[in-house]
Amino acid sequence: MQVEQGRQVMIDCKGLSKTFYSEQGEFKVVDSIDLKVSENEFLVLFGPGQCGKTTLINLIAGLEERSGGVVTVGGSIVKEAGPDRGVVYQSTALFMWMTVIGNVEYGLKMKGVPKKERRERAMYYIKLVGLEGFENAYPVKLSGGMKQRVGIARAYCIEPKVMLMDEPFGALDAQTRYLMQKELEQIWQRERRTVIFVTNNIEEAVYLADRILVLKNCPTGIKAEFEIKLPRPRNYVDREFLRLRKEITQIIDPTL
């Protein structure tokens, strides 16, 4: 891997572009983005809805074919999806016929990991996300926040180098979302991974990020960058937190 300012570069996007084609013509969604993310960095992509954030995540995940440029993860060119990248979306897409532990260990089962080993690893991550005692429950019995915990545990269980999280708390109520932000920050502190987290919630961005990239509307590109040096855990009503919130929000809407 490359080294930038003393830290290894885990994700490197060079000239990354995506254009969709239809009978109506071309529609460029991602416009020649250059982006480096360091090992163990928590990077937040912040921007308005429908600006191309999900497409960018899918390109890094290898779930979309790029129109131009290149993506490397850990020094290897991304050509398709792989176990070095875990993905968590707003919709958890759990297997409803499987228990919590069945969902969490599924990726390991597909890789041929022996049952005893995958059960032990799955239980570790189930405990990590606070679901011990619910390992035999089915998703229909879980709340929205609990389902997201299962999704996070499932992504962590394959032990990827990179976690890609696309508005994972967007469908949760305000109180549950706040609790999940705190829990995710604690999990990241304990189980260090390189994280790219997508949100259009400014408080969430400032609370979680080491660095925030403010994105332009379609075709998306990088509009501004903020390094967040606030100590962790962060206080939503801290003076510097509120100052950053205002400054970043005004990048999106100068009238505020």
Residue pairs with C-beta under 8 A, 6 or more apart in sequence:
1 8
1 9
1 10
1 39
1 74
1 75
2 8
2 9
2 12
2 36
2 75
3 9
4 36
4 38
7 38
7 39
7 41
8 38
8 39
9 36
9 37
9 38
9 39
10 37
10 38
10 39
10 40
10 41
10 73
10 74
10 161
10 162
10 194
11 35
11 36
11 37
11 60
11 71
11 72
11 73
11 162
11 194
11 196
12 35
12 36
12 37
12 71
12 72
13 33
13 34
13 35
13 36
13 59
13 60
13 69
13 70
13 71
14 34
14 69
14 70
15 32
15 33
15 34
15 68
15 69
15 70
16 30
16 32
16 33
16 34
16 35
16 56
16 59
16 66
16 68
16 69
16 70
16 71
17 28
17 30
17 31
17 32
17 33
17 66
17 67
17 68
17 69
18 28
18 29
18 30
18 52
18 55
18 56
18 59
18 64
18 66
18 67
19 26
19 27
19 28
19 29
19 67
20 26
20 27
20 28
20 29
21 27
27 218
28 218
28 219
29 52
29 55
29 218
29 219
29 220
30 52
30 55
30 56
30 59
30 219
30 220
30 221
31 219
31 220
31 221
32 68
32 69
32 221
33 56
33 69
33 220
33 221
33 222
34 222
35 213
35 222
37 43
37 194
37 196
38 194
39 194
40 192
40 193
40 194
41 194
41 195
41 210
41 211
42 188
42 195
42 197
42 208
42 209
42 210
42 211
43 194
43 195
43 196
43 197
43 209
43 210
43 211
43 212
43 213
44 196
44 197
44 198
44 199
44 204
44 205
44 208
44 209
44 211
44 212
44 213
45 53
45 56
45 57
45 196
45 197
45 198
45 199
45 212
45 213
45 215
46 199
46 200
46 202
46 205
46 212
46 213
46 214
46 215
46 248
47 53
47 200
47 214
47 215
47 216
47 217
47 220
47 223
47 252
48 200
48 217
48 252
49 200
50 217
50 218
51 215
51 216
51 217
51 218
51 220
52 215
52 217
52 218
52 219
52 220
53 166
53 167
53 198
53 200
53 215
53 220
54 166
54 198
55 64
55 220
56 198
56 215
56 220
57 87
57 164
57 166
57 196
57 198
58 64
59 66
59 71
59 78
60 71
60 73
60 78
60 85
60 162
60 164
60 196
61 78
61 81
61 85
61 87
61 164
62 71
62 78
62 79
62 80
62 81
62 82
62 85
63 81
63 87
70 77
71 77
71 78
72 78
73 82
73 84
73 85
73 161
73 162
74 84
74 161
76 84
78 85
83 107
83 111
83 158
83 160
84 160
84 161
84 162
85 160
85 161
85 162
85 163
85 164
86 155
86 156
86 158
86 160
86 162
86 163
86 164
86 193
87 155
87 163
87 164
87 165
87 166
88 148
88 151
88 152
88 155
88 163
88 164
88 165
88 166
88 168
89 151
89 166
89 167
89 168
90 166
90 167
90 168
90 169
90 170
90 171
91 171
92 139
92 147
92 148
92 150
92 151
93 151
94 103
94 139
94 147
94 150
94 151
94 154
95 102
95 103
95 106
95 139
96 138
96 139
96 140
97 138
98 106
98 138
98 139
99 135
99 136
99 137
99 138
100 126
100 131
100 134
100 135
100 136
100 137
100 138
100 139
100 142
100 150
101 119
101 122
101 123
101 126
101 135
101 136
103 139
103 150
103 154
104 122
104 125
104 126
104 150
104 153
104 154
104 157
105 118
105 119
105 121
105 122
105 157
106 154
107 154
107 157
107 158
108 117
108 118
108 121
108 122
108 157
108 158
109 118
111 158
113 121
121 157
121 159
122 135
122 153
122 157
123 132
123 135
125 153
125 154
125 156
125 157
126 132
126 134
126 135
126 153
128 153
128 156
128 187
128 190
128 191
129 149
129 150
129 152
129 153
129 183
129 187
130 149
130 183
131 146
131 149
131 150
131 153
134 142
134 146
139 147
139 150
142 150
143 176
144 171
144 172
144 173
144 176
145 172
145 176
145 179
145 180
148 168
148 169
148 172
148 180
149 180
149 183
151 168
152 168
152 184
152 187
155 163
156 163
156 187
156 191
156 193
160 193
161 193
161 194
162 193
162 194
162 195
162 196
163 193
163 194
163 195
163 196
164 195
164 196
165 195
165 196
165 197
165 198
166 198
167 198
167 199
167 200
168 180
168 184
168 197
169 176
169 177
169 180
169 181
169 199
169 204
170 199
170 200
170 201
172 180
177 201
177 204
181 204
181 207
181 208
182 233
184 208
185 207
185 208
185 232
185 233
188 195
189 232
197 208
197 209
199 205
202 245
202 248
202 249
203 236
203 245
205 212
205 248
206 212
206 228
206 230
206 234
206 241
206 244
206 245
206 248
207 234
207 236
207 241
209 226
209 228
210 227
210 228
211 225
211 226
211 227
211 228
212 225
212 226
212 228
212 248
213 222
213 224
213 225
214 222
214 223
214 224
214 225
214 226
214 248
214 251
214 252
215 221
215 222
215 223
216 222
216 223
223 251
224 248
224 251
226 244
226 247
226 248
228 244
230 238
230 240
230 241
230 244
234 241
235 241
246 256
249 256
250 256
